[in-house]
Amino acid sequence: LIIFRSPGANIIRTIDRVKAELPVLKASIPAAIDISVPMDRSASIRTSLRDVEMTLLLAVLLVTGVVYLFLQNGRATLIPSIAVPVSLIGTFGAMYLLGYSLDNLSLMALIVGTGFVVDDAIVVLENVTRHLEDGMPRREAVLQGAREVSFTVLSMSLSLVAVFIPILMMGGIVGRLFREFAAVLSVAILISLCVSLTATPMMCARILRGGRKENLSRLNRAAAGIKKMHDFYARTLKIALKHRRLTLTALFAVIALNFYLFIIIPKGFFPQQDIGRIMGAIRGDQSISFQLMRKKMEQFVAVIRKDPDVTSVVAFTGGDSTNTGRMFIALKSRSQRPPVDRVIERLRKKLAKISGATLFLQAVQDIRVGGRMGNAEYQYTLQSDSLSELQRWAPVVAKALEKLPELREANSDEQTGGLMSNLVIDRDAAARLGLTMSQIDNTLYDAFGQRQVSTIYNALNQYHVVMEVAPQYWQSPDTLKDIYVSRTGGALSGAEATNGITGAPADAAVQNAGVNA
């Protein structure tokens, strides 16, 4: 049983609610049936969120440490240390009003914003500190310092927000994904602007003291290193100003090199993830029966379950056609196994020994682009106004893709190699025997169509009663000769009203893309 969340629902909250209902479900079903959770998508999401939250905490601590290292003043460091969490907490309120949640994108925006929101507070703090070190009274130093840099802080913040306006206006998949990132980051910058022009001057007036920097012996070594960096920068700056033409030439050369690197660097839409999940698509021979397809599925599952890095496997047959199936594989945690690509490569070698069916494996990604499920990570759609031309060129394109060394497991979803059996009815003979086409059709449906004939109700559930022939009679079309048709005056063998059974090729499945009814 695969459960999907409703559009707009929080996946973590939904999974927790489903798990909370499991004890109730277990109590309401027979004891012979066991309910377990073989695959939980939230595990990787929770791990990712914990990692991002830890990164956010480390970012705040590192920013505070760097500020303390350069200011060398505990009281002065306290001000941006307060301004950063105040700005982030204010951003949480705006996120709530905008309908955003704490996900990877919003947390990533807060991590990036940590460096931005501290800038405004440091600019105001540094200017106020400079006036205090010059001997100006504290109140006057705060007013003068904040007044001098207010326009600078405003222009800095607005210019940063302007950078994200194109992302906010961007359409398509990229726009939908990164709009939340840009909105959260812009809100954080604007809130930090308000904090730096209001709360930061107030804290400077209450916390800072006049005089020079604190003489902290434990920071002398770090201060000496910073001074060396400052002196090195001063020397290199003098050299650059002395050789202006050479400096400008080097600048344009670096810009040209960046353009060249932008062209040759490999590009992709999303980075590959390793969330500990593998999805498999099974395809058997196009004329394979359901029973044999089920055995092939069991063989695949048995091989995969023996792998030391696999924790659970869920598989089912059917869906697109009788010769297809799906498989979902859960792996151990990242610290206990190799990368997912190596696991897939190892499984491919083992599964290649099973004949009669093929299992295509690919790593599950949090973000998947595409309108339909496929057997591979990338899909190429071939379209034509002529079905015959499409059937002629589809194998040609598939074979050309198979020859490319960069591709693996190139395959086509074209399935024109199926088989079907045609039961030819002799209408004249059927009329002489008193049989109608409706009677023959209903008899075949009773035997092979899984007709629901009744429903059994009890206090907890309802059960459908399905009529069909025993499974051993599904194996051969010759069974049709032994079907008897009920009629007035007694049953009659259907073979007396037929001209035999003919076999013919048929499409095992027909895929439609971009077709509107």
LUMTORFI-717209 format. One record per residue (C-alpha): residue in three letters; x, y, z. Coordinates in steps of 0.05 Angstrom, whole numbers, plus 32768, in hexadecimal, padded with zeros to 4 digits. Layout:
BEGIN
ALAXYZ;...
This chain:
BEGIN
LEU800080008000;ILE802080417FE8;ILE80078080800A;PHE800E80C47FE9;ARG80038106800D;SER7FCF81387FF4;PRO7FE881757FCE;GLY7FFE81AB7FFF;ALA8001817C803B;ASN804081798066;ILE806281368059;ILE8081812F809E;ARG803F813E80C1;THR8019810F8092;ILE804980D5809F;ASP804580DF80EA;ARG7FF980DE80E7;VAL7FF9809E80BD;LYS8028807C80EF;ALA7FFB80928128;GLU7FC1806D8107;LEU7FE8802C80FE;PRO7FD6800F8143;VAL7F8D801B8134;LEU7F937FF880F0;LYS7FB97FBD810F;ALA7F817FB48142;SER7F4B7FB3810C;ILE7F687F7F80DD;PRO7F717F3480E5;ALA7FAD7F1D810E;ALA7FC97EF780D1;ILE7FD57F3980AE;ASP80127F6180C2;ILE80197FAC80B7;SER805F7FC880B2;VAL808180058092;PRO80B47FEB8060;MET80C480308045;ASP80BF80748066;ARG80CF80B0803A;SER80D380DE8075;ALA811480BF8090;SER813F80E2805C;ILE811781228062;ARG8120812480AE;THR816B811680A7;SER8172814D8073;LEU814D817E809F;ARG8178816D80DB;ASP81B7817880B2;VAL819E81BB8099;GLU818881D080DF;MET81CD81BE80FA;THR81ED81E580C1;LEU81C2822280D3;LEU81D8821D811C;LEU822182178108;ALA8219825380D9;VAL8200827F8112;LEU823882688140;LEU826E8273810B;VAL825482B880FB;THR825482CA8144;GLY829B82AE814C;VAL82B682D58111;VAL82968315812A;TYR82B5830A816F;LEU82F982FB814F;PHE82FB833C8128;LEU82D8836B8159;GLN82FE834F8196;ASN82C7836981C2;GLY8295833C81E6;ARG8260837281EF;ALA8265838681A6;THR8260833D8190;LEU8220833581B8;ILE81FA8367818C;PRO81FF83428149;SER81F78300816F;ILE81B2831A8184;ALA81A2833A8142;VAL81AB82F9811A;PRO817882CE8140;VAL814783088145;SER8149831080F9;LEU814182C480EF;ILE810782C08121;GLY80E582F980FD;THR80EE82D380BC;PHE80CA829780DB;GLY808D82C380E7;ALA808E82DC809F;MET809582948087;TYR8057828080AF;LEU802F82B98090;LEU804682A5804A;GLY8033825D8055;TYR807A82418052;SER80958208807C;LEU80DA81F78096;ASP80F581CE805D;ASN813981C8803C;LEU812F82058010;SER811782348047;LEU814D821C8077;MET818282248041;ALA816A826B8037;LEU817182788081;ILE81B8825C8080;VAL81CB828A8047;GLY81A682C38068;THR81CE82BB80A8;GLY820A82DB8086;PHE81DF83128069;VAL81B8832580A7;VAL81F6832E80D1;ASP8215835F809E;ASP81E4839780AD;ALA81EE839180F8;ILE823A839080F1;VAL823A83CE80C5;VAL821383F680F9;LEU823983D88133;GLU827E83E68115;ASN826D842E8106;VAL8252843A814C;THR828F8418816A;ARG82BD84458142;HIS829C8483815F;LEU82A0846781A5;GLU82EA8458819C;ASP82F484A08187;GLY82D984B681CA;MET829284CC81B5;PRO825C84C581EA;ARG8234848481E4;ARG81F084A181D2;GLU820E84D281A0;ALA823A849B8183;VAL81FD846E8178;LEU81D384A48157;GLN820C84BD812C;GLY822484778118;ALA81DF845E8105;ARG81CF849D80DE;GLU820F849980B5;VAL82058451809D;SER81B9844D8099;PHE81B8845C804F;THR81F1842B8043;VAL81CD83F48069;LEU818C84038043;SER81AE84017FFF;MET81D383C08011;SER8194839C8026;LEU816983B47FEB;SER81A083A17FBA;LEU81A2835B7FD7;VAL815783547FD3;ALA8159836D7F8B;VAL818683327F79;PHE814E83027F8B;ILE811583267F67;PRO812283007F26;ILE811D82BE7F4C;LEU80DC82D47F6B;MET80C082E47F26;MET80DD82A57F05;GLY80AB82737EE9;GLY80AF82297EDB;ILE80CA81F27F08;VAL810782197F1E;GLY80DD82557F31;ARG80AD822A7F5A;LEU80E782097F7E;PHE811182467F8E;ARG80DA82797F99;GLU80D582647FE2;PHE812182697FE9;ALA812282AF7FCB;ALA80E682C77FF3;VAL810182AE8036;LEU814682CC8029;SER8129830F8014;VAL80FD83128052;ALA81388302807F;ILE8161833A805F;LEU8128836D8067;ILE811D835980AF;SER8168835F80BD;LEU816583A5809F;CYS812F83B980D1;VAL81558399810A;SER819683BC80F8;LEU8175840180F5;THR814C83F98135;ALA816283C28165;THR81AD83C58155;PRO81B5840F8167;MET818C840481A6;MET81B883CA81BC;CYS81F783F381AC;ALA81DE842A81DA;ARG81CF83F88212;ILE820883C6820B;LEU824683E981EE;ARG8278840F8218;GLY82A784458202;GLY82F2843B81FA;ARG831F840F81D3;LYS831983C581C3;GLU8321839381FA;ASN836883798203;LEU835A832E8201;SER839A83078207;ARG837B82C881EC;LEU836C82ED81AC;ASN83B1830B81A3;ARG83C882D48176;ALA838A82D8814B;ALA838F8323814A;ALA83D7831E8132;GLY83C182F080FA;ILE838B832080E5;LYS83BD835980E5;LYS83EB833180B8;MET83B183258088;HIS83A1836F8089;ASP83EA8382807B;PHE83EE834F8042;TYR83AE836C8024;ALA83CB83B28028;ARG840B839E8005;THR83E683797FCD;LEU83B683B37FC5;LYS83F083E37FBA;ILE840D83B47F85;ALA83CA83AF7F61;LEU83C283FB7F61;LYS840984037F48;HIS83FD83D47F0C;ARG83B783E87EF8;ARG83BA83CF7EB0;LEU83D3838B7EC5;THR839D83887EFB;LEU836583997ECA;THR838183677E97;ALA838083317ECC;LEU833983447EDF;PHE831F833D7E97;ALA834682FC7E8F;VAL832482DF7ECD;ILE82E082F67EB2;ALA82EE82D47E6F;LEU830582957E94;ASN82C482947EBB;PHE829C82977E7A;TYR82C5825E7E5E;LEU82BD82347E9D;PHE827282427E9D;ILE826E82247E57;ILE829781E57E62;ILE828081D37EA9;PRO824D819A7EA7;LYS820681B27EB4;GLY81CA81917ED4;PHE818581A37EEC;PHE818A81857F32;PRO81C481647F57;GLN81C181197F62;GLN81AA81057FA8;ASP81B680C87FD3;ILE817980C28001;GLY817F8076800A;ARG814780637FDB;ILE8148803E7F98;MET810E80387F68;GLY810A7FFE7F38;ALA80E17FF37EF9;ILE80D77FAA7EE3;ARG80C87F977E9C;GLY80BE7F507E86;ASP80B87F317E41;GLN807C7F4F7E1E;SER80587F0C7E19;ILE80657EF77E61;SER802B7EE07E8C;PHE80177EFF7ECE;GLN802B7EC07EF4;LEU80717EBD7ED5;MET80797F087EDF;ARG806B7EFF7F28;LYS80A17EC97F2D;LYS80D37EF87F0C;MET80C17F2E7F3D;GLU80CD7EFE7F77;GLN81117EEC7F5B;PHE81257F357F57;VAL810D7F427F9E;ALA81337F057FB9;VAL81747F1C7F9A;ILE816C7F647FB3;ARG815A7F4F7FFA;LYS819C7F298000;ASP81C47F687FF3;PRO81E47F7F8035;ASP81D37FC9802A;VAL81887FBE801F;THR81577FC38059;SER81147FB88036;VAL80F57FAC7FF2;VAL80AE7FB97FDA;ALA80997FA17F95;PHE805A7F977F6D;THR80487F817F26;GLY80187FA17EF6;GLY80087FEA7EEC;ASP80197FFD7EA4;SER80117FB67E8B;THR80157F6E7EA3;ASN80607F697E92;THR80757FA57EBD;GLY807E7FB27F07;ARG809B7FE27F39;MET80CC7FD97F72;PHE80E080067FAC;ILE81217FF77FD1;ALA813680168014;LEU818080178025;LYS81A6801D8067;SER81BC80608081;ARG81F28084805A;SER82278077808E;GLN821D802B8089;ARG82208022803E;PRO8243803A7FFF;PRO8223806F7FD2;VAL81E2805C7FB1;ASP8201805A7F6B;ARG823180247F81;VAL81F87FFC7FA0;ILE81D080017F5F;GLU820D7FEB7F36;ARG82177FAF7F62;LEU81CD7F9B7F5E;ARG81CD7FA27F13;LYS82037F6E7F0C;LYS81DC7F3D7F38;LEU81997F4A7F17;ALA81B47F427ED0;LYS81B67EF67EDC;ILE816A7EF27EDD;SER814F7EE67E97;GLY810A7EF67E7C;ALA81047F3A7E9E;THR812D7F797EAB;LEU81307FA47EE9;PHE81437FED7EDE;LEU815E800F7F1D;GLN816680597F2D;ALA817280817F6C;VAL813580A57F87;GLN813A80F07F88;ASP811481217FB5;ILE8104814C7F78;ARG80EF81277F39;VAL80DE814B7EF9;GLY80B181287EC6;GLY8069811B7EB8;ARG806B80CF7EBD;MET809280967EDB;GLY80CB807A7EB2;ASN80FD80427EB4;ALA813880727EB5;GLU814D80B57ED1;TYR814780D97E8D;GLN810F80D27E5A;TYR810D80E27E10;THR80C980E87DF0;LEU80C280D87DA6;GLN808280F37D85;SER806580EC7D40;ASP802380F77D1B;SER802B80B37CFC;LEU802980747D27;SER804D804B7CF3;GLU8086807E7CEF;LEU808A807F7D3B;GLN808E80337D3E;ARG80C480347D09;TRP80F180697D28;ALA80E880597D72;PRO8115801B7D6F;VAL814880427D46;VAL814D80797D7A;ALA815080467DB3;LYS818A80207D92;ALA81AF80617D85;LEU81A980747DCF;GLU81C2802F7DE4;LYS8203803A7DBE;LEU8214807A7DE4;PRO824A806B7E18;GLU822E80A17E47;LEU81EB807C7E4E;ARG81D9803C7E72;GLU819980127E6F;ALA817C803A7E35;ASN8138801C7E27;SER80F6802C7E05;ASP80B080267E21;GLU8097800F7DDD;GLN80787FCA7DE6;THR805F7FB07DA3;GLY80757F677DAD;GLY803A7F4E7DD5;LEU800B7F167DC1;MET7FC07F107DC1;SER7F8E7ED97DB2;ASN7F507EE67D87;LEU7F147EBA7D92;VAL7EEF7EB77D4F;ILE7EA47EAF7D59;ASP7E7C7E8C7D23;ARG7E3D7EB77D27;ASP7E147E897CFB;ALA7E257E4C7D25;ALA7E187E737D65;ALA7DD37E887D4B;ARG7DC27E407D39;LEU7DD67E2A7D80;GLY7DAD7E627D9F;LEU7DE97E897DB9;THR7DEE7ED47DB8;MET7E2D7EFE7DB8;SER7E197F1B7DFB;GLN7E157ED57E1A;ILE7E5A7EC37DFF;ASP7E787F057E16;ASN7E5B7EFE7E5C;THR7E747EB67E62;LEU7EBB7ECC7E50;TYR7EB77F057E81;ASP7E9F7ED67EB8;ALA7EDB7EA87EAA;PHE7F147EDA7EA0;GLY7EFA7F207EB1;GLN7EFA7F1B7EFD;ARG7EB07F2D7F02;GLN7E997F467F46;VAL7E5A7F1E7F57;SER7E4E7F307F9F;THR7E687F557FDD;ILE7E6E7F388023;TYR7E667F6A805C;ASN7E7A7F6380A4;ALA7E837F9380DE;LEU7EC97FAB80CA;ASN7ED07FA2807F;GLN7EB17F8C803E;TYR7ECB7F57800E;HIS7EBD7F517FC3;VAL7EAB7F0D7FA8;VAL7ECE7F047F64;MET7EBD7ECD7F33;GLU7EF17EB17F02;VAL7F0F7E6F7EEC;ALA7F477E4F7F14;PRO7F8D7E6A7F05;GLN7FA57E2B7EE2;TYR7F737E397EAA;TRP7F937E7C7E9A;GLN7FD17E5D7E7C;SER7FBA7E4C7E36;PRO7F877E677E04;ASP7F717E1F7DFA;THR7F487E277E3A;LEU7F167E4F7E10;LYS7F017E0E7DEE;ASP7EEA7DF27E31;ILE7EBD7E2D7E43;TYR7E737E1C7E45;VAL7E3E7E517E37;SER7DFF7E4F7E60;ARG7DBF7E527E36;THR7D767E3E7E39;GLY7D757DF37E33;GLY7DB97DE57E51;ALA7E017DFA7E4D;LEU7E267DF47E0B;SER7E707DF37DFA;GLY7E867E357DDD;ALA7EB47E117DAE;GLU7E797DFD7D83;ALA7E6C7E467D73;THR7EB37E5A7D63;ASN7EE27E557D28;GLY7F1F7E4C7D54;ILE7F527E787D75;THR7F857EA27D50;GLY7FC37EC37D6C;ALA7FDB7F087D58;PRO800F7F3B7D6E;ALA7FF77F737D9B;ASP80117FAF7DC1;ALA801F7F9B7E09;ALA80187FE47E1D;VAL800C80267DF9;GLN802A80657E18;ASN800880A87E0A;ALA802C80EA7E18;GLY800D812E7E12;VAL7FCA81147DFA;ASN7F8C813B7E0F;ALA7F47811D7E0D;
